[in-house]
């Protein structure tokens, strides 16, 4: 299993620097895991590309359809308020940004925090 944040997962749908690496890794993993926050982050990234004129409407609709079809097969990691104190400790200890600390928690091994 590989955990994918939105900045990596968006490369599955749109060509960017690093797309070839992402595509290669995707072929090697059976389970794709991400945070629930990835859903709005990915859609936001698609819309930013459309508004900037980097993709056309047809491409936007196609990547949204592909992403939403994939979403049902992705292991979505939830987080809850009781994880916030451990998230604080992670942020203090490591250079993490955004929601990342909330996704690095049980059941995937951060119980000792």
NUKOL-363236 format. One record per residue (C-alpha): residue number from 1; residue in one letter; x, y, z. Coordinates in pm, whole numbers, always signed. Layout:
% residues N
[atom NUM, "a", [X, Y, Z]] ...
//
This chain:
% residues 113
[atom 1, "x", [+0, +0, +0]] [atom 2, "x", [+117, +350, -81]] [atom 3, "x", [-31, +664, +73]] [atom 4, "x", [-93, +934, -189]] [atom 5, "x", [-140, +1300, -107]] [atom 6, "x", [-329, +1515, -354]] [atom 7, "x", [-13, +1667, -507]] [atom 8, "x", [+102, +1319, -610]] [atom 9, "x", [-237, +1172, -697]] [atom 10, "x", [-329, +1458, -931]] [atom 11, "x", [-46, +1332, -1155]] [atom 12, "x", [-255, +1022, -1225]] [atom 13, "x", [-502, +1243, -1407]] [atom 14, "x", [-304, +1536, -1545]] [atom 15, "x", [+43, +1546, -1698]] [atom 16, "x", [+285, +1733, -1471]] [atom 17, "x", [+646, +1696, -1364]] [atom 18, "x", [+663, +1358, -1193]] [atom 19, "x", [+371, +1199, -1380]] [atom 20, "x", [+590, +917, -1514]] [atom 21, "x", [+709, +829, -1164]] [atom 22, "x", [+353, +832, -1029]] [atom 23, "x", [+226, +613, -1314]] [atom 24, "x", [+507, +365, -1252]] [atom 25, "x", [+435, +348, -878]] [atom 26, "x", [+63, +308, -941]] [atom 27, "x", [+133, -2, -1148]] [atom 28, "x", [+328, -154, -859]] [atom 29, "x", [+69, -109, -583]] [atom 30, "x", [-254, -295, -527]] [atom 31, "x", [-395, -58, -266]] [atom 32, "x", [-410, +316, -314]] [atom 33, "x", [-469, +509, +10]] [atom 34, "x", [-536, +876, +68]] [atom 35, "x", [-709, +1118, +302]] [atom 36, "x", [-1070, +1222, +267]] [atom 37, "x", [-932, +1575, +219]] [atom 38, "x", [-783, +1463, -112]] [atom 39, "x", [-1127, +1467, -277]] [atom 40, "x", [-1180, +1845, -261]] [atom 41, "x", [-808, +1913, -307]] [atom 42, "x", [-796, +1717, -634]] [atom 43, "x", [-1115, +1875, -767]] [atom 44, "x", [-975, +2217, -676]] [atom 45, "x", [-651, +2138, -863]] [atom 46, "x", [-851, +2036, -1171]] [atom 47, "x", [-1050, +2359, -1158]] [atom 48, "x", [-735, +2570, -1115]] [atom 49, "x", [-592, +2409, -1428]] [atom 50, "x", [-915, +2482, -1617]] [atom 51, "x", [-934, +2844, -1501]] [atom 52, "x", [-569, +2896, -1597]] [atom 53, "x", [-644, +2765, -1946]] [atom 54, "x", [-411, +2466, -1903]] [atom 55, "x", [-691, +2218, -1980]] [atom 56, "x", [-1010, +2253, -2179]] [atom 57, "x", [-1364, +2176, -2062]] [atom 58, "x", [-1369, +1831, -2225]] [atom 59, "x", [-1046, +1732, -2049]] [atom 60, "x", [-1180, +1870, -1719]] [atom 61, "x", [-1493, +1658, -1746]] [atom 62, "x", [-1289, +1349, -1839]] [atom 63, "x", [-1046, +1378, -1547]] [atom 64, "x", [-1328, +1445, -1300]] [atom 65, "x", [-1512, +1134, -1424]] [atom 66, "x", [-1198, +922, -1400]] [atom 67, "x", [-1117, +1052, -1051]] [atom 68, "x", [-1471, +996, -923]] [atom 69, "x", [-1473, +643, -1065]] [atom 70, "x", [-1140, +573, -895]] [atom 71, "x", [-1257, +723, -565]] [atom 72, "x", [-1478, +422, -492]] [atom 73, "x", [-1171, +195, -511]] [atom 74, "x", [-938, +411, -300]] [atom 75, "x", [-879, +336, +67]] [atom 76, "x", [-991, +663, +225]] [atom 77, "x", [-829, +740, +560]] [atom 78, "x", [-1054, +923, +802]] [atom 79, "x", [-941, +1140, +1088]] [atom 80, "x", [-1120, +1250, +1401]] [atom 81, "x", [-1081, +1519, +1667]] [atom 82, "x", [-907, +1282, +1905]] [atom 83, "x", [-616, +1276, +1660]] [atom 84, "x", [-553, +1649, +1691]] [atom 85, "x", [-321, +1635, +1998]] [atom 86, "x", [-101, +1376, +1824]] [atom 87, "x", [-109, +1591, +1510]] [atom 88, "x", [+25, +1881, +1714]] [atom 89, "x", [+314, +1667, +1834]] [atom 90, "x", [+392, +1560, +1475]] [atom 91, "x", [+391, +1921, +1356]] [atom 92, "x", [+625, +2021, +1639]] [atom 93, "x", [+863, +1733, +1562]] [atom 94, "x", [+856, +1718, +1180]] [atom 95, "x", [+830, +1976, +899]] [atom 96, "x", [+475, +1879, +802]] [atom 97, "x", [+229, +2113, +636]] [atom 98, "x", [-146, +2137, +589]] [atom 99, "x", [-362, +1837, +677]] [atom 100, "x", [-78, +1585, +644]] [atom 101, "x", [-41, +1524, +1022]] [atom 102, "x", [-408, +1427, +1044]] [atom 103, "x", [-359, +1153, +786]] [atom 104, "x", [-54, +996, +950]] [atom 105, "x", [-239, +834, +1236]] [atom 106, "x", [-394, +502, +1338]] [atom 107, "x", [-463, +255, +1207]] [atom 108, "x", [-134, +310, +1024]] [atom 109, "x", [+119, +316, +1303]] [atom 110, "x", [+147, +647, +1488]] [atom 111, "x", [+6, +514, +1817]] [atom 112, "x", [+326, +591, +2011]] [atom 113, "x", [+287, +964, +1965]] 
//
